[in-house]
Amino acid sequence: MTDNIRPRALFFDVNETLLDLAEVKVSVGSALENRPELAALWFPMLLHHSLVSTVAGQFQPFGEIGVAALMMVAESNGIDLSEEKAKQAIQPILSAPPHPEVLSALHRLRKQNVQMGVLTNSSRGAMKQQMNAAQMDGLFDFMLSVEDLGTYKPHQRVYQWAAAQRGMQPGECMMIAAHGWDVGGAAWAGMRAAFVERPGQSLYPLAPVPEIIAADMEDIADRLILLGS
């Protein structure tokens, strides 16, 4: 049984999984005439339209889709928001802090005989800024952006491509994310999966149940350390 053996490589999602986007959502809410209930619509709309681009065979950088999504939320709610102000509103995503337990958990996992890296929808440039700001860039063996493939998660190609970048089969790897669509996409692509139960996040009931369902990254680390190498 592979679930009794530690994966050879761990792929971490970045936004909301490792990084806390609370400050970004405050900034977005401020741009939307201080309406926090509208700020909650922005990130799901960003994810939705990244998938629209993928299904349509198109690709635009994640940040550009983020600006477009924010302008759409504003327009649909009668708010006048320029492209420049939308860009300024989402800028804090580049300096978002890690969730409180993340660094400790990553340091613990770093001591295990396993490769660790990120697999993110963020652009290469944004990913590097985010990891540097969060003081996490030195903790990873690799950092992969879907920008290099031109396809967004959760398309199966992304996870298969990511495993191939490490010279592995998908089944030797594990995707760790706080999004049901992400762990679902990974599982359908043949990867093992672990779900982090961040507030407001839930699993997709029609997707395979992840091997690990954990309260936070420390719980993830505990479970992985117990597995045989």
PyMOL commands that set and color helices and strands:
alter all, ss='L'
color gray80, all
select helices_A, chain A and resi 2-4+22-31+36-55+62-76+83-95+102-110+124-133+137-139+146-148+156-165+170-172+180-188+217-226
alter helices_A, ss='H'
color red, helices_A
select strands_A, chain A and resi 9-12+115-120+142-145+173-177+192-196+212-214
alter strands_A, ss='S'
color yellow, strands_A
deselect
rebuild
show_as cartoon
